[in-house]
Amino acid sequence: MPSPHRACFSGRPVRLRSRVCQAIAILGCCTAAVSAFGQAPALSYVSPAGGQRGTTADVTLNGANLAGATALWTDLPIAATFPPDIPNNGKDAAKIVARVVIPPDAPVGVGGIRVITPKGISNLRLFAIDDLPSVMEIEPNSALAQAQKLELPCVVSGVMEAESWDYYRFSVQAGQQLTMEVLAQRLGSKFDPQIRLLDA
């Protein structure tokens, strides 16, 4: 590739300096814009990814550049704050905890949330409002002997590693009908679950 410096030197040196200064100024502006964009917040996942209406939940937002978050944007009818009573909350770039208040009359459904910081607004992640009690997954539960006991009906909020198992146990009566459902891809996850029902 021919050098612009060499091509311009055969012409007018004064204009060369002017063009070089303009190019440096434009390049500096582009670099500053890219640098600022690189510091924008990013969300990788939310835990728990939902909550029961009429309750308050501490939701951990995981990602990058989350320190100094000022607000949580959402199209859901919820109120969210970043509680200062949680140690170092708002100072960790990789995660921040939002205290989410879900009104009793909030409609059941899925909506979006984004984190706002002085550097920008994050990508969108999904959050579900349910009418069932919410239970957090308790590790370890990756073996049958470690199965987490559940009281039905409920929603279990958890995180799974690739190609792993989570076990849960519950009591049912003969003839009792149950509905089991996993919200994963509908909440933006790539997780493709399988459910197996075992008789203890």
Secondary structure as UniProt FT lines:
FT   HELIX           4..9
FT   HELIX           13..38
FT   STRAND          42..47
FT   STRAND          50..52
FT   TURN            53..54
FT   STRAND          56..64
FT   TURN            67..68
FT   STRAND          71..74
FT   STRAND          79..81
FT   TURN            84..85
FT   TURN            87..91
FT   TURN            93..94
FT   STRAND          95..101
FT   TURN            104..105
FT   STRAND          109..117
FT   TURN            118..119
FT   STRAND          120..121
FT   STRAND          125..130
FT   STRAND          134..136
FT   HELIX           144..146
FT   STRAND          148..149
FT   STRAND          155..157
FT   TURN            162..163
FT   STRAND          168..169
FT   TURN            174..175
FT   HELIX           185..187
//
